[in-house]
């Protein structure tokens, strides 16, 4: 079992629940369709998903993001944190 980041091909730990997840480096380059940088996080210690524009801190009401022009989906990781996967 092995997993490589679908964007930069770095070798990662396989996560069967997230077969297309991207590495942390690529996740930091997530932007909106307009190219505005995004930041993702959890609402609180118990989880939850929040997304904001990195430049203004405004809420971003979507899970859709793009990394290097590749459409992706960001979501809450089941064990906390955020996971971003490329769309199939
Ligand atoms: Zn990567």
PDB file of the backbone (N, CA, C, O) and the ligand in Angstrom, with CONECT records:
HET     ZN  A 101       1
ATOM      1  N   UNK A   1       0.853  -1.192   0.000  1.00  0.00           N
ATOM      2  CA  UNK A   1       0.000   0.000   0.000  1.00  0.00           C
ATOM      3  C   UNK A   1       0.884   1.235   0.000  1.00  0.00           C
ATOM      4  O   UNK A   1       1.756   1.394   0.854  1.00  0.00           O
ATOM      5  N   UNK A   2       0.648   2.091  -0.955  1.00  0.00           N
ATOM      6  CA  UNK A   2       1.362   3.355  -0.945  1.00  0.00           C
ATOM      7  C   UNK A   2       0.442   4.410  -1.541  1.00  0.00           C
ATOM      8  O   UNK A   2      -0.523   4.104  -2.241  1.00  0.00           O
ATOM      9  N   UNK A   3       0.764   5.632  -1.246  1.00  0.00           N
ATOM     10  CA  UNK A   3      -0.028   6.746  -1.758  1.00  0.00           C
ATOM     11  C   UNK A   3       0.942   7.847  -2.145  1.00  0.00           C
ATOM     12  O   UNK A   3       1.879   8.156  -1.410  1.00  0.00           O
ATOM     13  N   UNK A   4       0.704   8.432  -3.307  1.00  0.00           N
ATOM     14  CA  UNK A   4       1.490   9.609  -3.676  1.00  0.00           C
ATOM     15  C   UNK A   4       0.529  10.780  -3.834  1.00  0.00           C
ATOM     16  O   UNK A   4      -0.609  10.614  -4.275  1.00  0.00           O
ATOM     17  N   UNK A   5       1.003  11.960  -3.470  1.00  0.00           N
ATOM     18  CA  UNK A   5       0.198  13.161  -3.645  1.00  0.00           C
ATOM     19  C   UNK A   5      -0.194  13.271  -5.124  1.00  0.00           C
ATOM     20  O   UNK A   5       0.677  13.231  -5.993  1.00  0.00           O
ATOM     21  N   UNK A   6      -1.492  13.409  -5.420  1.00  0.00           N
ATOM     22  CA  UNK A   6      -1.916  13.459  -6.823  1.00  0.00           C
ATOM     23  C   UNK A   6      -1.440  14.722  -7.546  1.00  0.00           C
ATOM     24  O   UNK A   6      -1.544  14.810  -8.770  1.00  0.00           O
ATOM     25  N   UNK A   7      -0.926  15.686  -6.805  1.00  0.00           N
ATOM     26  CA  UNK A   7      -0.490  16.935  -7.437  1.00  0.00           C
ATOM     27  C   UNK A   7       1.023  16.978  -7.597  1.00  0.00           C
ATOM     28  O   UNK A   7       1.510  17.266  -8.690  1.00  0.00           O
ATOM     29  N   UNK A   8       1.785  16.698  -6.530  1.00  0.00           N
ATOM     30  CA  UNK A   8       3.240  16.840  -6.615  1.00  0.00           C
ATOM     31  C   UNK A   8       3.971  15.507  -6.554  1.00  0.00           C
ATOM     32  O   UNK A   8       5.192  15.468  -6.710  1.00  0.00           O
ATOM     33  N   UNK A   9       3.238  14.402  -6.328  1.00  0.00           N
ATOM     34  CA  UNK A   9       3.783  13.048  -6.379  1.00  0.00           C
ATOM     35  C   UNK A   9       4.710  12.698  -5.215  1.00  0.00           C
ATOM     36  O   UNK A   9       5.438  11.709  -5.291  1.00  0.00           O
ATOM     37  N   UNK A  10       4.696  13.487  -4.143  1.00  0.00           N
ATOM     38  CA  UNK A  10       5.461  13.106  -2.958  1.00  0.00           C
ATOM     39  C   UNK A  10       4.797  11.871  -2.325  1.00  0.00           C
ATOM     40  O   UNK A  10       3.576  11.722  -2.379  1.00  0.00           O
ATOM     41  N   UNK A  11       5.601  11.000  -1.734  1.00  0.00           N
ATOM     42  CA  UNK A  11       5.072   9.776  -1.132  1.00  0.00           C
ATOM     43  C   UNK A  11       4.472  10.097   0.232  1.00  0.00           C
ATOM     44  O   UNK A  11       5.085  10.783   1.050  1.00  0.00           O
ATOM     45  N   UNK A  12       3.253   9.586   0.466  1.00  0.00           N
ATOM     46  CA  UNK A  12       2.515   9.872   1.693  1.00  0.00           C
ATOM     47  C   UNK A  12       2.010   8.579   2.307  1.00  0.00           C
ATOM     48  O   UNK A  12       1.991   7.529   1.665  1.00  0.00           O
ATOM     49  N   UNK A  13       1.601   8.679   3.572  1.00  0.00           N
ATOM     50  CA  UNK A  13       0.942   7.557   4.224  1.00  0.00           C
ATOM     51  C   UNK A  13      -0.402   7.287   3.542  1.00  0.00           C
ATOM     52  O   UNK A  13      -1.171   8.223   3.322  1.00  0.00           O
ATOM     53  N   UNK A  14      -0.698   6.047   3.208  1.00  0.00           N
ATOM     54  CA  UNK A  14      -2.019   5.772   2.634  1.00  0.00           C
ATOM     55  C   UNK A  14      -3.125   5.988   3.656  1.00  0.00           C
ATOM     56  O   UNK A  14      -2.979   5.620   4.822  1.00  0.00           O
ATOM     57  N   UNK A  15      -4.230   6.584   3.221  1.00  0.00           N
ATOM     58  CA  UNK A  15      -5.413   6.720   4.065  1.00  0.00           C
ATOM     59  C   UNK A  15      -6.577   6.170   3.245  1.00  0.00           C
ATOM     60  O   UNK A  15      -7.100   6.856   2.368  1.00  0.00           O
ATOM     61  N   UNK A  16      -6.985   4.927   3.531  1.00  0.00           N
ATOM     62  CA  UNK A  16      -8.010   4.278   2.698  1.00  0.00           C
ATOM     63  C   UNK A  16      -9.285   5.104   2.559  1.00  0.00           C
ATOM     64  O   UNK A  16      -9.966   5.039   1.536  1.00  0.00           O
ATOM     65  N   UNK A  17      -9.602   5.875   3.586  1.00  0.00           N
ATOM     66  CA  UNK A  17     -10.823   6.675   3.528  1.00  0.00           C
ATOM     67  C   UNK A  17     -10.675   7.880   2.591  1.00  0.00           C
ATOM     68  O   UNK A  17     -11.665   8.440   2.120  1.00  0.00           O
ATOM     69  N   UNK A  18      -9.438   8.261   2.336  1.00  0.00           N
ATOM     70  CA  UNK A  18      -9.178   9.455   1.508  1.00  0.00           C
ATOM     71  C   UNK A  18      -8.205   9.086   0.390  1.00  0.00           C
ATOM     72  O   UNK A  18      -7.041   9.484   0.432  1.00  0.00           O
ATOM     73  N   UNK A  19      -8.662   8.340  -0.597  1.00  0.00           N
ATOM     74  CA  UNK A  19      -7.744   7.780  -1.593  1.00  0.00           C
ATOM     75  C   UNK A  19      -7.115   8.808  -2.525  1.00  0.00           C
ATOM     76  O   UNK A  19      -6.159   8.481  -3.228  1.00  0.00           O
ATOM     77  N   UNK A  20      -7.614  10.027  -2.552  1.00  0.00           N
ATOM     78  CA  UNK A  20      -7.054  11.030  -3.468  1.00  0.00           C
ATOM     79  C   UNK A  20      -6.569  12.270  -2.719  1.00  0.00           C
ATOM     80  O   UNK A  20      -6.555  13.365  -3.280  1.00  0.00           O
ATOM     81  N   UNK A  21      -6.176  12.106  -1.469  1.00  0.00           N
ATOM     82  CA  UNK A  21      -5.814  13.304  -0.696  1.00  0.00           C
ATOM     83  C   UNK A  21      -4.457  13.855  -1.115  1.00  0.00           C
ATOM     84  O   UNK A  21      -3.578  13.121  -1.567  1.00  0.00           O
ATOM     85  N   UNK A  22      -4.312  15.158  -0.953  1.00  0.00           N
ATOM     86  CA  UNK A  22      -3.079  15.842  -1.357  1.00  0.00           C
ATOM     87  C   UNK A  22      -2.229  16.114  -0.120  1.00  0.00           C
ATOM     88  O   UNK A  22      -2.729  16.097   1.005  1.00  0.00           O
ATOM     89  N   UNK A  23      -0.931  16.366  -0.340  1.00  0.00           N
ATOM     90  CA  UNK A  23      -0.015  16.579   0.784  1.00  0.00           C
ATOM     91  C   UNK A  23      -0.222  17.970   1.394  1.00  0.00           C
ATOM     92  O   UNK A  23      -0.900  18.822   0.821  1.00  0.00           O
ATOM     93  N   UNK A  24       0.377  18.173   2.561  1.00  0.00           N
ATOM     94  CA  UNK A  24       0.196  19.446   3.261  1.00  0.00           C
ATOM     95  C   UNK A  24       0.747  20.620   2.463  1.00  0.00           C
ATOM     96  O   UNK A  24       0.168  21.706   2.472  1.00  0.00           O
ATOM     97  N   UNK A  25       1.865  20.406   1.773  1.00  0.00           N
ATOM     98  CA  UNK A  25       2.439  21.498   0.980  1.00  0.00           C
ATOM     99  C   UNK A  25       1.472  21.957  -0.092  1.00  0.00           C
ATOM    100  O   UNK A  25       1.264  23.155  -0.280  1.00  0.00           O
ATOM    101  N   UNK A  26       0.878  20.995  -0.801  1.00  0.00           N
ATOM    102  CA  UNK A  26      -0.076  21.358  -1.848  1.00  0.00           C
ATOM    103  C   UNK A  26      -1.322  21.989  -1.224  1.00  0.00           C
ATOM    104  O   UNK A  26      -1.889  22.928  -1.784  1.00  0.00           O
ATOM    105  N   UNK A  27      -1.747  21.478  -0.074  1.00  0.00           N
ATOM    106  CA  UNK A  27      -2.945  22.016   0.571  1.00  0.00           C
ATOM    107  C   UNK A  27      -2.793  23.502   0.881  1.00  0.00           C
ATOM    108  O   UNK A  27      -3.778  24.239   0.868  1.00  0.00           O
ATOM    109  N   UNK A  28      -1.584  23.942   1.156  1.00  0.00           N
ATOM    110  CA  UNK A  28      -1.388  25.354   1.483  1.00  0.00           C
ATOM    111  C   UNK A  28      -1.536  26.244   0.249  1.00  0.00           C
ATOM    112  O   UNK A  28      -1.639  27.464   0.385  1.00  0.00           O
ATOM    113  N   UNK A  29      -1.549  25.658  -0.955  1.00  0.00           N
ATOM    114  CA  UNK A  29      -1.701  26.458  -2.182  1.00  0.00           C
ATOM    115  C   UNK A  29      -3.140  26.508  -2.678  1.00  0.00           C
ATOM    116  O   UNK A  29      -3.390  26.941  -3.803  1.00  0.00           O
ATOM    117  N   UNK A  30      -4.094  26.069  -1.849  1.00  0.00           N
ATOM    118  CA  UNK A  30      -5.499  26.049  -2.271  1.00  0.00           C
ATOM    119  C   UNK A  30      -6.016  27.466  -2.485  1.00  0.00           C
ATOM    120  O   UNK A  30      -5.814  28.349  -1.652  1.00  0.00           O
ATOM    121  N   UNK A  31      -6.685  27.665  -3.614  1.00  0.00           N
ATOM    122  CA  UNK A  31      -7.262  28.968  -3.940  1.00  0.00           C
ATOM    123  C   UNK A  31      -8.697  28.782  -4.426  1.00  0.00           C
ATOM    124  O   UNK A  31      -9.135  27.664  -4.697  1.00  0.00           O
ATOM    125  N   UNK A  32      -9.421  29.901  -4.531  1.00  0.00           N
ATOM    126  CA  UNK A  32     -10.772  29.877  -5.089  1.00  0.00           C
ATOM    127  C   UNK A  32     -10.687  29.804  -6.611  1.00  0.00           C
ATOM    128  O   UNK A  32      -9.603  29.839  -7.193  1.00  0.00           O
ATOM    129  N   UNK A  33     -11.859  29.703  -7.239  1.00  0.00           N
ATOM    130  CA  UNK A  33     -11.926  29.706  -8.699  1.00  0.00           C
ATOM    131  C   UNK A  33     -11.326  30.991  -9.263  1.00  0.00           C
ATOM    132  O   UNK A  33     -10.836  31.008 -10.392  1.00  0.00           O
ATOM    133  N   UNK A  34     -11.364  32.073  -8.472  1.00  0.00           N
ATOM    134  CA  UNK A  34     -10.803  33.350  -8.919  1.00  0.00           C
ATOM    135  C   UNK A  34      -9.329  33.487  -8.572  1.00  0.00           C
ATOM    136  O   UNK A  34      -8.705  34.499  -8.890  1.00  0.00           O
ATOM    137  N   UNK A  35      -8.771  32.468  -7.919  1.00  0.00           N
ATOM    138  CA  UNK A  35      -7.355  32.508  -7.579  1.00  0.00           C
ATOM    139  C   UNK A  35      -7.039  33.170  -6.257  1.00  0.00           C
ATOM    140  O   UNK A  35      -5.879  33.475  -5.982  1.00  0.00           O
ATOM    141  N   UNK A  36      -8.054  33.402  -5.428  1.00  0.00           N
ATOM    142  CA  UNK A  36      -7.797  33.993  -4.098  1.00  0.00           C
ATOM    143  C   UNK A  36      -7.380  32.903  -3.118  1.00  0.00           C
ATOM    144  O   UNK A  36      -8.011  31.847  -3.074  1.00  0.00           O
ATOM    145  N   UNK A  37      -6.338  33.134  -2.335  1.00  0.00           N
ATOM    146  CA  UNK A  37      -5.885  32.100  -1.382  1.00  0.00           C
ATOM    147  C   UNK A  37      -6.933  31.804  -0.319  1.00  0.00           C
ATOM    148  O   UNK A  37      -7.656  32.689   0.139  1.00  0.00           O
ATOM    149  N   UNK A  38      -6.992  30.526   0.058  1.00  0.00           N
ATOM    150  CA  UNK A  38      -7.940  30.066   1.066  1.00  0.00           C
ATOM    151  C   UNK A  38      -7.195  29.454   2.240  1.00  0.00           C
ATOM    152  O   UNK A  38      -6.091  28.931   2.095  1.00  0.00           O
ATOM    153  N   UNK A  39      -7.823  29.532   3.401  1.00  0.00           N
ATOM    154  CA  UNK A  39      -7.340  28.780   4.553  1.00  0.00           C
ATOM    155  C   UNK A  39      -8.511  27.980   5.098  1.00  0.00           C
ATOM    156  O   UNK A  39      -9.648  28.451   5.121  1.00  0.00           O
ATOM    157  N   UNK A  40      -8.216  26.767   5.532  1.00  0.00           N
ATOM    158  CA  UNK A  40      -9.231  25.877   6.074  1.00  0.00           C
ATOM    159  C   UNK A  40      -8.890  25.549   7.512  1.00  0.00           C
ATOM    160  O   UNK A  40      -7.722  25.535   7.900  1.00  0.00           O
ATOM    161  N   UNK A  41      -9.914  25.286   8.292  1.00  0.00           N
ATOM    162  CA  UNK A  41      -9.669  24.911   9.675  1.00  0.00           C
ATOM    163  C   UNK A  41     -10.904  24.277  10.264  1.00  0.00           C
ATOM    164  O   UNK A  41     -11.937  24.135   9.609  1.00  0.00           O
ATOM    165  N   UNK A  42     -10.768  23.898  11.529  1.00  0.00           N
ATOM    166  CA  UNK A  42     -11.884  23.314  12.253  1.00  0.00           C
ATOM    167  C   UNK A  42     -12.576  24.397  13.078  1.00  0.00           C
ATOM    168  O   UNK A  42     -11.953  25.359  13.528  1.00  0.00           O
ATOM    169  N   UNK A  43     -13.887  24.211  13.261  1.00  0.00           N
ATOM    170  CA  UNK A  43     -14.647  25.197  14.021  1.00  0.00           C
ATOM    171  C   UNK A  43     -14.262  25.191  15.490  1.00  0.00           C
ATOM    172  O   UNK A  43     -14.300  26.230  16.149  1.00  0.00           O
ATOM    173  N   UNK A  44     -13.898  24.041  16.001  1.00  0.00           N
ATOM    174  CA  UNK A  44     -13.576  23.936  17.414  1.00  0.00           C
ATOM    175  C   UNK A  44     -12.842  22.642  17.671  1.00  0.00           C
ATOM    176  O   UNK A  44     -12.481  21.922  16.740  1.00  0.00           O
ATOM    177  N   UNK A  45     -12.625  22.350  18.936  1.00  0.00           N
ATOM    178  CA  UNK A  45     -11.864  21.152  19.281  1.00  0.00           C
ATOM    179  C   UNK A  45     -12.582  19.884  18.846  1.00  0.00           C
ATOM    180  O   UNK A  45     -11.942  18.863  18.595  1.00  0.00           O
ATOM    181  N   UNK A  46     -13.909  19.942  18.755  1.00  0.00           N
ATOM    182  CA  UNK A  46     -14.650  18.750  18.360  1.00  0.00           C
ATOM    183  C   UNK A  46     -14.778  18.628  16.849  1.00  0.00           C
ATOM    184  O   UNK A  46     -15.448  17.720  16.357  1.00  0.00           O
ATOM    185  N   UNK A  47     -14.147  19.528  16.109  1.00  0.00           N
ATOM    186  CA  UNK A  47     -14.176  19.401  14.660  1.00  0.00           C
ATOM    187  C   UNK A  47     -15.008  20.490  14.015  1.00  0.00           C
ATOM    188  O   UNK A  47     -15.093  21.610  14.518  1.00  0.00           O
ATOM    189  N   UNK A  48     -15.615  20.147  12.903  1.00  0.00           N
ATOM    190  CA  UNK A  48     -16.338  21.126  12.113  1.00  0.00           C
ATOM    191  C   UNK A  48     -15.428  21.686  11.041  1.00  0.00           C
ATOM    192  O   UNK A  48     -14.205  21.691  11.182  1.00  0.00           O
ATOM    193  N   UNK A  49     -16.036  22.156   9.978  1.00  0.00           N
ATOM    194  CA  UNK A  49     -15.250  22.645   8.838  1.00  0.00           C
ATOM    195  C   UNK A  49     -15.500  24.132   8.645  1.00  0.00           C
ATOM    196  O   UNK A  49     -16.646  24.573   8.565  1.00  0.00           O
ATOM    197  N   UNK A  50     -14.419  24.904   8.570  1.00  0.00           N
ATOM    198  CA  UNK A  50     -14.563  26.306   8.191  1.00  0.00           C
ATOM    199  C   UNK A  50     -13.549  26.623   7.103  1.00  0.00           C
ATOM    200  O   UNK A  50     -12.451  26.068   7.071  1.00  0.00           O
ATOM    201  N   UNK A  51     -13.938  27.520   6.221  1.00  0.00           N
ATOM    202  CA  UNK A  51     -13.058  27.988   5.160  1.00  0.00           C
ATOM    203  C   UNK A  51     -13.150  29.506   5.122  1.00  0.00           C
ATOM    204  O   UNK A  51     -14.225  30.085   5.276  1.00  0.00           O
ATOM    205  N   UNK A  52     -11.996  30.139   4.912  1.00  0.00           N
ATOM    206  CA  UNK A  52     -11.941  31.599   4.857  1.00  0.00           C
ATOM    207  C   UNK A  52     -11.015  32.031   3.727  1.00  0.00           C
ATOM    208  O   UNK A  52     -10.103  31.307   3.328  1.00  0.00           O
ATOM    209  N   UNK A  53     -11.278  33.233   3.227  1.00  0.00           N
ATOM    210  CA  UNK A  53     -10.302  33.858   2.340  1.00  0.00           C
ATOM    211  C   UNK A  53      -9.082  34.237   3.182  1.00  0.00           C
ATOM    212  O   UNK A  53      -9.213  34.859   4.237  1.00  0.00           O
ATOM    213  N   UNK A  54      -7.897  33.854   2.701  1.00  0.00           N
ATOM    214  CA  UNK A  54      -6.690  34.119   3.478  1.00  0.00           C
ATOM    215  C   UNK A  54      -6.392  35.614   3.552  1.00  0.00           C
ATOM    216  O   UNK A  54      -5.804  36.080   4.528  1.00  0.00           O
ATOM    217  N   UNK A  55      -6.794  36.372   2.528  1.00  0.00           N
ATOM    218  CA  UNK A  55      -6.405  37.784   2.500  1.00  0.00           C
ATOM    219  C   UNK A  55      -7.289  38.658   3.385  1.00  0.00           C
ATOM    220  O   UNK A  55      -6.794  39.601   4.002  1.00  0.00           O
ATOM    221  N   UNK A  56      -8.586  38.364   3.458  1.00  0.00           N
ATOM    222  CA  UNK A  56      -9.485  39.234   4.217  1.00  0.00           C
ATOM    223  C   UNK A  56     -10.083  38.573   5.445  1.00  0.00           C
ATOM    224  O   UNK A  56     -10.637  39.255   6.307  1.00  0.00           O
ATOM    225  N   UNK A  57      -9.978  37.239   5.539  1.00  0.00           N
ATOM    226  CA  UNK A  57     -10.600  36.528   6.643  1.00  0.00           C
ATOM    227  C   UNK A  57     -12.097  36.348   6.487  1.00  0.00           C
ATOM    228  O   UNK A  57     -12.756  35.811   7.377  1.00  0.00           O
ATOM    229  N   UNK A  58     -12.648  36.802   5.344  1.00  0.00           N
ATOM    230  CA  UNK A  58     -14.077  36.596   5.103  1.00  0.00           C
ATOM    231  C   UNK A  58     -14.367  35.103   5.019  1.00  0.00           C
ATOM    232  O   UNK A  58     -13.532  34.338   4.539  1.00  0.00           O
ATOM    233  N   UNK A  59     -15.550  34.679   5.483  1.00  0.00           N
ATOM    234  CA  UNK A  59     -15.908  33.267   5.315  1.00  0.00           C
ATOM    235  C   UNK A  59     -16.074  32.900   3.851  1.00  0.00           C
ATOM    236  O   UNK A  59     -16.558  33.698   3.048  1.00  0.00           O
ATOM    237  N   UNK A  60     -15.673  31.703   3.516  1.00  0.00           N
ATOM    238  CA  UNK A  60     -15.798  31.162   2.162  1.00  0.00           C
ATOM    239  C   UNK A  60     -16.754  29.999   2.263  1.00  0.00           C
ATOM    240  O   UNK A  60     -16.422  28.964   2.842  1.00  0.00           O
ATOM    241  N   UNK A  61     -17.947  30.162   1.701  1.00  0.00           N
ATOM    242  CA  UNK A  61     -19.036  29.223   1.941  1.00  0.00           C
ATOM    243  C   UNK A  61     -19.026  28.080   0.929  1.00  0.00           C
ATOM    244  O   UNK A  61     -19.994  27.881   0.195  1.00  0.00           O
ATOM    245  N   UNK A  62     -17.927  27.335   0.897  1.00  0.00           N
ATOM    246  CA  UNK A  62     -17.829  26.240  -0.066  1.00  0.00           C
ATOM    247  C   UNK A  62     -16.707  25.305   0.364  1.00  0.00           C
ATOM    248  O   UNK A  62     -15.820  25.671   1.136  1.00  0.00           O
ATOM    249  N   UNK A  63     -16.775  24.091  -0.159  1.00  0.00           N
ATOM    250  CA  UNK A  63     -15.680  23.139   0.026  1.00  0.00           C
ATOM    251  C   UNK A  63     -14.806  23.053  -1.226  1.00  0.00           C
ATOM    252  O   UNK A  63     -13.804  22.338  -1.238  1.00  0.00           O
ATOM    253  N   UNK A  64     -15.180  23.769  -2.259  1.00  0.00           N
ATOM    254  CA  UNK A  64     -14.454  23.674  -3.532  1.00  0.00           C
ATOM    255  C   UNK A  64     -13.190  24.534  -3.489  1.00  0.00           C
ATOM    256  O   UNK A  64     -13.216  25.678  -3.034  1.00  0.00           O
ATOM    257  N   UNK A  65     -12.092  23.966  -3.967  1.00  0.00           N
ATOM    258  CA  UNK A  65     -10.870  24.744  -4.074  1.00  0.00           C
ATOM    259  C   UNK A  65     -10.054  24.210  -5.243  1.00  0.00           C
ATOM    260  O   UNK A  65     -10.337  23.137  -5.777  1.00  0.00           O
ATOM    261  N   UNK A  66      -9.049  24.966  -5.628  1.00  0.00           N
ATOM    262  CA  UNK A  66      -8.195  24.597  -6.750  1.00  0.00           C
ATOM    263  C   UNK A  66      -6.750  24.676  -6.299  1.00  0.00           C
ATOM    264  O   UNK A  66      -6.356  25.621  -5.614  1.00  0.00           O
ATOM    265  N   UNK A  67      -5.965  23.689  -6.680  1.00  0.00           N
ATOM    266  CA  UNK A  67      -4.532  23.685  -6.372  1.00  0.00           C
ATOM    267  C   UNK A  67      -3.802  23.491  -7.691  1.00  0.00           C
ATOM    268  O   UNK A  67      -3.976  22.475  -8.363  1.00  0.00           O
ATOM    269  N   UNK A  68      -2.992  24.460  -8.053  1.00  0.00           N
ATOM    270  CA  UNK A  68      -2.292  24.426  -9.347  1.00  0.00           C
ATOM    271  C   UNK A  68      -3.279  24.215 -10.497  1.00  0.00           C
ATOM    272  O   UNK A  68      -2.957  23.552 -11.484  1.00  0.00           O
ATOM    273  N   UNK A  69      -4.480  24.783 -10.365  1.00  0.00           N
ATOM    274  CA  UNK A  69      -5.489  24.674 -11.416  1.00  0.00           C
ATOM    275  C   UNK A  69      -6.289  23.382 -11.393  1.00  0.00           C
ATOM    276  O   UNK A  69      -7.165  23.177 -12.233  1.00  0.00           O
ATOM    277  N   UNK A  70      -5.994  22.513 -10.439  1.00  0.00           N
ATOM    278  CA  UNK A  70      -6.683  21.219 -10.360  1.00  0.00           C
ATOM    279  C   UNK A  70      -7.838  21.336  -9.364  1.00  0.00           C
ATOM    280  O   UNK A  70      -7.618  21.723  -8.216  1.00  0.00           O
ATOM    281  N   UNK A  71      -9.077  21.005  -9.787  1.00  0.00           N
ATOM    282  CA  UNK A  71     -10.203  21.121  -8.862  1.00  0.00           C
ATOM    283  C   UNK A  71     -10.109  20.110  -7.724  1.00  0.00           C
ATOM    284  O   UNK A  71      -9.831  18.930  -7.937  1.00  0.00           O
ATOM    285  N   UNK A  72     -10.349  20.604  -6.509  1.00  0.00           N
ATOM    286  CA  UNK A  72     -10.224  19.783  -5.298  1.00  0.00           C
ATOM    287  C   UNK A  72     -11.410  20.046  -4.378  1.00  0.00           C
ATOM    288  O   UNK A  72     -12.204  20.962  -4.593  1.00  0.00           O
ATOM    289  N   UNK A  73     -11.499  19.217  -3.354  1.00  0.00           N
ATOM    290  CA  UNK A  73     -12.573  19.312  -2.368  1.00  0.00           C
ATOM    291  C   UNK A  73     -11.946  19.233  -0.976  1.00  0.00           C
ATOM    292  O   UNK A  73     -11.247  18.275  -0.646  1.00  0.00           O
ATOM    293  N   UNK A  74     -12.211  20.251  -0.178  1.00  0.00           N
ATOM    294  CA  UNK A  74     -11.667  20.288   1.186  1.00  0.00           C
ATOM    295  C   UNK A  74     -12.756  19.868   2.159  1.00  0.00           C
ATOM    296  O   UNK A  74     -13.923  20.216   1.978  1.00  0.00           O
ATOM    297  N   UNK A  75     -12.380  19.125   3.187  1.00  0.00           N
ATOM    298  CA  UNK A  75     -13.366  18.725   4.191  1.00  0.00           C
ATOM    299  C   UNK A  75     -12.676  18.441   5.514  1.00  0.00           C
ATOM    300  O   UNK A  75     -11.454  18.336   5.613  1.00  0.00           O
ATOM    301  N   UNK A  76     -13.524  18.324   6.515  1.00  0.00           N
ATOM    302  CA  UNK A  76     -13.058  17.988   7.849  1.00  0.00           C
ATOM    303  C   UNK A  76     -12.530  16.557   7.846  1.00  0.00           C
ATOM    304  O   UNK A  76     -13.194  15.655   7.337  1.00  0.00           O
ATOM    305  N   UNK A  77     -11.359  16.344   8.402  1.00  0.00           N
ATOM    306  CA  UNK A  77     -10.846  14.986   8.545  1.00  0.00           C
ATOM    307  C   UNK A  77     -11.567  14.326   9.706  1.00  0.00           C
ATOM    308  O   UNK A  77     -11.856  14.971  10.714  1.00  0.00           O
ATOM    309  N   UNK A  78     -11.855  13.049   9.566  1.00  0.00           N
ATOM    310  CA  UNK A  78     -12.646  12.386  10.619  1.00  0.00           C
ATOM    311  C   UNK A  78     -11.928  12.378  11.962  1.00  0.00           C
ATOM    312  O   UNK A  78     -12.580  12.278  13.001  1.00  0.00           O
ATOM    313  N   UNK A  79     -10.603  12.480  11.964  1.00  0.00           N
ATOM    314  CA  UNK A  79      -9.859  12.493  13.229  1.00  0.00           C
ATOM    315  C   UNK A  79      -9.375  13.886  13.588  1.00  0.00           C
ATOM    316  O   UNK A  79      -8.472  14.035  14.412  1.00  0.00           O
ATOM    317  N   UNK A  80      -9.957  14.895  12.988  1.00  0.00           N
ATOM    318  CA  UNK A  80      -9.547  16.265  13.272  1.00  0.00           C
ATOM    319  C   UNK A  80      -8.632  16.782  12.188  1.00  0.00           C
ATOM    320  O   UNK A  80      -7.953  16.013  11.508  1.00  0.00           O
ATOM    321  N   UNK A  81      -8.620  18.075  12.035  1.00  0.00           N
ATOM    322  CA  UNK A  81      -7.844  18.664  10.959  1.00  0.00           C
ATOM    323  C   UNK A  81      -8.643  18.697   9.666  1.00  0.00           C
ATOM    324  O   UNK A  81      -9.854  18.473   9.653  1.00  0.00           O
ATOM    325  N   UNK A  82      -7.941  18.980   8.592  1.00  0.00           N
ATOM    326  CA  UNK A  82      -8.579  19.173   7.300  1.00  0.00           C
ATOM    327  C   UNK A  82      -7.905  18.251   6.292  1.00  0.00           C
ATOM    328  O   UNK A  82      -6.692  18.044   6.331  1.00  0.00           O
ATOM    329  N   UNK A  83      -8.700  17.711   5.403  1.00  0.00           N
ATOM    330  CA  UNK A  83      -8.158  16.891   4.329  1.00  0.00           C
ATOM    331  C   UNK A  83      -8.664  17.461   3.001  1.00  0.00           C
ATOM    332  O   UNK A  83      -9.838  17.810   2.875  1.00  0.00           O
ATOM    333  N   UNK A  84      -7.780  17.552   2.027  1.00  0.00           N
ATOM    334  CA  UNK A  84      -8.160  18.026   0.700  1.00  0.00           C
ATOM    335  C   UNK A  84      -7.887  16.901  -0.290  1.00  0.00           C
ATOM    336  O   UNK A  84      -6.800  16.322  -0.313  1.00  0.00           O
ATOM    337  N   UNK A  85      -8.897  16.604  -1.110  1.00  0.00           N
ATOM    338  CA  UNK A  85      -8.734  15.577  -2.135  1.00  0.00           C
ATOM    339  C   UNK A  85      -8.976  16.183  -3.509  1.00  0.00           C
ATOM    340  O   UNK A  85      -9.810  17.075  -3.666  1.00  0.00           O
ATOM    341  N   UNK A  86      -8.248  15.698  -4.494  1.00  0.00           N
ATOM    342  CA  UNK A  86      -8.543  16.098  -5.867  1.00  0.00           C
ATOM    343  C   UNK A  86      -9.857  15.427  -6.273  1.00  0.00           C
ATOM    344  O   UNK A  86     -10.175  14.330  -5.813  1.00  0.00           O
ATOM    345  N   UNK A  87     -10.607  16.100  -7.135  1.00  0.00           N
ATOM    346  CA  UNK A  87     -11.840  15.506  -7.639  1.00  0.00           C
ATOM    347  C   UNK A  87     -11.500  14.413  -8.635  1.00  0.00           C
ATOM    348  O   UNK A  87     -10.511  14.495  -9.363  1.00  0.00           O
ATOM    349  N   UNK A  88     -12.335  13.395  -8.650  1.00  0.00           N
ATOM    350  CA  UNK A  88     -12.093  12.274  -9.565  1.00  0.00           C
ATOM    351  C   UNK A  88     -12.258  12.738 -11.009  1.00  0.00           C
ATOM    352  O   UNK A  88     -12.097  11.944 -11.935  1.00  0.00           O
TER     353      UNK A  88
HETATM  354 ZN    ZN A 101       1.608  17.546  -2.933  1.00  0.00          ZN
END
